[in-house]
């Protein structure tokens, strides 16, 4: 049976329903597909789709999120490809769309992420599983917001994602929304992912600086480097997956963020 869907970029996508040969181009959405109960249907994923690790080892790797192996994808003959506007390259996605059904997400907020879980659940015939995940995420983040409000958490944070040059998660990002939901104000008011020098970072006077574990793997030595420029800020290494993965990882993120909040009171 064929069914027609509209993706989050407004493209009409017609697939054989339910799809039996799925390729995922985004790590957080790959994890979501496995958590929705799909297993044999997922035939290909990127080299960054490491969760769950035992599933990763068994699947064909089709390159990186921004350097897809089009020939490898073609050889797998998928009946559905799932990608994301920010994480995949437009030219490669457009090339794939000429040959295969490609469904794209476009996510900036927690609400967007929950809507994506709902839509992917419909796309792969796992609506009850998707609804349950969204129930857990909604109740968990409601509790996080309540806790932050009760404890008067209202700190200004700079969230760094890259080094040489330093880059931060600014406004109009999923990370910005997750920070806000936990009582944290983004010190970087520029949109998307601006570059910053350490003197520029010091000039915006953040109370906190979060050094993400991904995409750049910040370590203790980088914390010490930045601390020299910001002696009055608390600088912390944080798990980037808990702030930027917008699939079922959000369920695990709730407990992580509860613990993080406790460290910030």
C-alpha positions as CSV (number, residue, x, y, z in Angstrom):
1,X,0.0,0.0,0.0
2,X,1.3,3.5,-0.9
3,X,0.8,6.4,1.5
4,X,1.6,10.1,1.0
5,X,3.2,12.2,3.8
6,X,4.4,15.8,4.0
7,X,7.8,16.4,5.6
8,X,8.8,19.4,7.7
9,X,10.1,21.2,4.7
10,X,6.8,20.9,2.9
11,X,7.9,18.2,0.5
12,X,5.3,15.5,-0.4
13,X,6.8,12.0,0.2
14,X,5.0,8.9,-1.2
15,X,6.2,5.6,0.4
16,X,5.3,1.9,0.4
17,X,3.6,1.7,3.7
18,X,4.8,0.6,6.2
19,X,8.4,1.0,5.0
20,X,10.6,-2.1,5.2
21,X,14.0,-0.7,4.1
22,X,14.9,2.5,6.0
23,X,18.1,4.5,6.0
24,X,18.6,7.1,8.7
25,X,20.9,10.0,8.1
26,X,20.8,11.5,11.6
27,X,22.1,9.9,14.9
28,X,19.3,11.2,17.2
29,X,16.6,10.0,14.7
30,X,18.4,6.6,14.3
31,X,18.2,6.1,18.0
32,X,14.5,7.1,17.9
33,X,13.7,4.5,15.2
34,X,15.3,1.7,17.2
35,X,13.4,2.9,20.3
36,X,10.1,2.8,18.4
37,X,10.7,-0.9,17.9
38,X,12.1,-1.0,14.4
39,X,15.0,-3.3,14.0
40,X,15.2,-5.3,10.8
41,X,13.7,-2.3,8.9
42,X,16.8,-0.1,9.5
43,X,19.3,-1.2,6.8
44,X,21.7,1.8,6.8
45,X,22.9,4.6,9.1
46,X,25.8,7.1,9.4
47,X,29.1,6.4,11.1
48,X,27.9,8.8,13.9
49,X,24.7,6.8,14.6
50,X,26.3,5.1,17.6
51,X,23.2,4.5,19.8
52,X,22.4,1.8,20.5
53,X,25.9,0.6,20.0
54,X,25.0,-3.1,19.4
55,X,22.7,-2.1,16.6
56,X,25.3,0.3,15.1
57,X,27.8,-2.6,14.7
58,X,25.3,-4.7,12.7
59,X,24.2,-2.0,10.1
60,X,25.7,-0.8,6.9
61,X,27.4,2.6,7.3
62,X,26.6,5.1,4.6
63,X,29.2,7.8,5.4
64,X,28.9,10.8,7.7
65,X,25.9,13.1,8.1
66,X,27.4,15.7,5.8
67,X,29.4,13.4,3.6
68,X,27.0,10.7,2.5
69,X,28.1,7.8,0.3
70,X,25.4,8.1,-2.4
71,X,26.6,4.9,-4.2
72,X,26.3,2.9,-0.9
73,X,22.8,4.3,-0.3
74,X,21.9,3.4,-3.9
75,X,23.1,-0.1,-3.5
76,X,20.8,-0.6,-0.5
77,X,17.7,0.4,-2.4
78,X,15.8,2.0,0.6
79,X,12.1,2.6,0.5
80,X,12.5,5.5,2.9
81,X,15.3,7.8,3.9
82,X,15.0,10.1,7.0
83,X,17.2,13.2,7.3
84,X,17.4,16.6,8.9
85,X,17.8,20.1,7.3
86,X,20.5,21.3,9.7
87,X,22.5,18.1,9.9
88,X,22.6,17.0,6.2
89,X,23.8,18.8,3.1
90,X,21.1,20.2,0.8
91,X,22.8,19.1,-2.4
92,X,23.1,15.5,-1.3
93,X,19.6,15.4,-0.1
94,X,18.3,16.8,-3.4
95,X,20.2,14.2,-5.3
96,X,18.7,11.4,-3.1
97,X,15.2,12.9,-3.6
98,X,15.5,12.3,-7.3
99,X,15.7,8.5,-6.7
100,X,14.2,7.7,-3.3
101,X,11.5,8.9,-0.9
102,X,13.2,11.3,1.5
103,X,11.5,12.7,4.6
104,X,13.2,15.7,6.3
105,X,12.8,17.1,9.7
106,X,13.5,20.8,10.7
107,X,13.8,21.2,14.5
108,X,14.4,24.3,16.7
109,X,12.4,23.6,19.9
110,X,11.3,20.8,22.2
111,X,7.8,21.2,20.8
112,X,9.3,20.7,17.3
113,X,11.1,17.5,18.6
114,X,7.9,16.1,20.0
115,X,6.0,16.8,16.8
116,X,8.8,15.0,14.9
117,X,8.5,12.0,17.1
118,X,4.7,11.9,16.4
119,X,5.3,12.3,12.6
120,X,8.0,9.7,12.4
121,X,5.8,7.4,14.4
122,X,3.1,7.8,11.8
123,X,5.6,7.4,9.0
124,X,6.8,4.0,10.2
125,X,3.6,2.7,11.7
126,X,4.6,3.0,15.4
127,X,2.1,5.6,16.6
128,X,1.5,4.1,20.2
129,X,5.2,3.9,20.8
130,X,5.7,7.5,19.7
131,X,2.9,8.7,21.9
132,X,4.4,7.0,24.9
133,X,7.8,8.5,24.3
134,X,6.2,12.0,24.0
135,X,4.3,11.4,27.3
136,X,7.6,10.7,29.1
137,X,9.3,13.7,27.5
138,X,6.5,16.1,28.2
139,X,6.1,15.1,31.9
140,X,9.8,15.1,32.5
141,X,10.4,18.6,31.0
142,X,7.4,20.0,32.8
143,X,9.0,18.8,36.1
144,X,12.3,20.3,35.0
145,X,10.7,23.7,34.4
146,X,8.9,23.5,37.8
147,X,12.1,22.7,39.6
148,X,14.0,25.5,38.0
149,X,11.2,28.0,38.9
150,X,10.9,26.7,42.5
151,X,14.7,27.2,43.0
152,X,14.9,30.5,41.2
153,X,17.4,29.3,38.7
154,X,18.1,32.2,36.3
155,X,21.7,32.1,35.2
156,X,23.3,33.3,32.0
157,X,25.2,30.6,30.1
158,X,27.4,30.4,27.1
159,X,27.3,27.0,25.4
160,X,30.4,26.2,23.3
161,X,30.2,23.6,20.6
162,X,33.6,24.1,18.8
163,X,37.2,25.2,19.2
164,X,39.6,26.9,16.8
165,X,37.6,28.9,16.2
166,X,35.4,28.9,19.3
167,X,31.7,28.6,18.3
168,X,28.6,28.8,20.5
169,X,25.0,27.7,20.3
170,X,23.1,31.0,19.9
171,X,19.5,31.9,19.5
172,X,17.2,30.0,17.1
173,X,18.7,26.6,18.0
174,X,17.4,23.5,19.8
175,X,20.1,23.9,22.4
176,X,18.9,27.4,23.2
177,X,15.4,26.1,23.9
178,X,16.7,23.3,26.1
179,X,18.7,25.8,28.1
180,X,15.7,28.1,28.5
181,X,13.5,25.2,29.7
182,X,16.0,24.6,32.5
183,X,16.0,28.2,33.9
184,X,19.1,29.2,31.9
185,X,19.4,32.4,29.7
186,X,21.6,32.2,26.6
187,X,24.4,34.7,27.0
188,X,25.0,34.6,23.2
189,X,22.2,36.6,21.6
190,X,23.3,36.1,18.0
191,X,21.3,33.6,15.9
192,X,22.5,30.1,15.1
193,X,26.2,29.3,15.7
194,X,28.4,32.4,15.8
195,X,32.2,32.3,16.2
196,X,33.6,34.0,19.3
197,X,37.0,34.9,20.6
198,X,37.8,34.4,24.2
199,X,37.9,38.1,24.9
200,X,34.5,38.4,23.2
201,X,33.2,35.6,25.4
202,X,34.5,37.4,28.5
203,X,32.9,40.6,27.4
204,X,29.3,39.1,27.6
205,X,30.0,38.1,31.2
206,X,28.3,34.6,31.4
207,X,27.7,33.1,34.8
208,X,28.3,29.7,33.3
209,X,30.1,28.3,30.4
210,X,29.1,24.8,29.2
211,X,31.7,23.0,27.1
212,X,29.9,20.3,25.0
213,X,31.2,16.8,24.4
214,X,30.1,17.1,20.8
215,X,30.7,18.0,18.0
216,X,34.0,19.1,19.5
217,X,35.2,16.9,22.3
218,X,36.0,19.5,25.0
219,X,38.2,18.2,27.8
220,X,39.6,19.4,31.2
221,X,42.5,21.1,29.5
222,X,40.2,23.3,27.5
223,X,38.2,24.1,30.6
224,X,41.4,25.4,32.2
225,X,42.3,27.4,29.1
226,X,38.9,29.2,29.1
227,X,38.9,29.7,32.9
228,X,42.0,31.9,32.5
229,X,39.8,34.4,30.6
230,X,36.7,34.1,32.7
231,X,37.8,33.8,36.3
232,X,34.3,34.7,37.6
233,X,32.4,32.2,35.6
234,X,31.7,28.5,36.5
235,X,32.9,26.4,33.6
236,X,31.6,22.9,33.2
237,X,32.0,19.9,30.8
238,X,28.5,18.8,29.7
239,X,27.1,15.9,27.7
240,X,26.2,17.3,24.3
241,X,23.8,14.5,23.5
242,X,21.6,15.6,26.4
243,X,21.2,19.1,25.0
244,X,21.2,18.5,21.2
245,X,19.8,15.1,20.4
246,X,16.1,15.6,19.7
247,X,14.7,12.0,19.5
248,X,14.1,9.5,22.2
249,X,17.4,10.6,23.9
250,X,15.2,13.3,25.5
251,X,13.8,10.7,27.8
252,X,17.3,10.1,29.2
253,X,18.1,13.8,29.1
254,X,15.5,14.5,31.8
255,X,17.4,12.7,34.6
256,X,20.7,14.2,33.4
257,X,19.2,17.7,33.5
258,X,17.7,17.2,37.0
259,X,21.2,16.4,38.2
260,X,22.7,19.3,36.4
261,X,20.2,21.7,37.9
262,X,21.2,20.6,41.3
263,X,24.8,21.6,40.7
264,X,23.7,25.1,39.7
265,X,21.6,26.3,42.6
